[in-house]
Amino acid sequence: MAVPPEGAPCWADAMFTDVEGAKRFYGDVLGWTFGESSSEFGNYTQCYANGKAVAAVVPPAPGQEDQSQWCLYLASPDAAAAAGRIREAGGELLLEPMRVGDFGTMCLARDPSGVVFGVWQGDRHQGFEATAVPGAYCWAEVFTREPAKSDAFFPAVFSYRAQQMQDDQVDFRLFDLGDDPVLGRMAMTEDFPPEVPPYINVYFTVEDCDDAVARATERGGILRFGPVTTPFGRFAALSDPQGAAFSVIDVTTAEGEMPKVTDAS
């Protein structure tokens, strides 16, 4: 497995009070199958799309039973060094760099605007075994009410080049590694209820967006936005029955011109 470059999204997991319920929901909506849970690592359970590891689900840590949320991990060859840059850039370490068996080293952090994310230094486990195929991770966006704070923070930690989308309707920015966009940043508007905290929205690929939305809502998920067809694909934003936000996207169904961007670094 290729080692992802520093700052590239490399893994996603989520805590669920009802792990079995989460497995049924995502198994039906995204077609996932599941590995054996590892009691040594808090009953961490990997999720598979066509036999490839694409995510994981885990019971919540004590005191976090009501905080179902997808967490995106960004790759680093040195989690301790990344943790130092996080502090220097004004972020907060929620979990100091911690070795996870022979799989790798992780830490959890919060950016100055309140967005929680992880850093992963891979060893035996480098991260996603597949991306941008049905059931697998495809894209992610930082949703924040304080975009200026996130805009300063993430490039300082991961050396991203920033590009601002030229659109009067939305405040959207791309973070690039070289010539490749790896992460988006969306300013949260007043349309978001005040109780919704800043978060990273993770997109999973599906063969048919409308069909995935129908399966999700039939199984207790809530449609938050869409489906809508864009130059990037047809997508919809959802919450699962336990409140974790995610999106589904059919990248084969796209229409319209790609939006213009300008350098914002």
Secondary structure, 3 states (H helix, E strand, C coil): CCCCCCCCEEEEEEECCCHHHHHHHHHHHHCCEECCCEHHHCCEEEEEECCEEEEEEECCCCCCCCCCCEEEEEECCCHHHHHHHHHHCCCEEEEEEEEECCCEEEEEEECCCCCEEEEEEECCCCCCCCCCCCCCEEEEEEEECCHHHHHHHHHHHHCCEEEEECCCCCCEEEEEECCEEEEEEEECCCCCCCCCCCEEEEEEECCCHHHHHHHHHHCCCEEEEEEEEECCEEEEEEECCCCCEEEEEECCCCCCCCCCEEECC
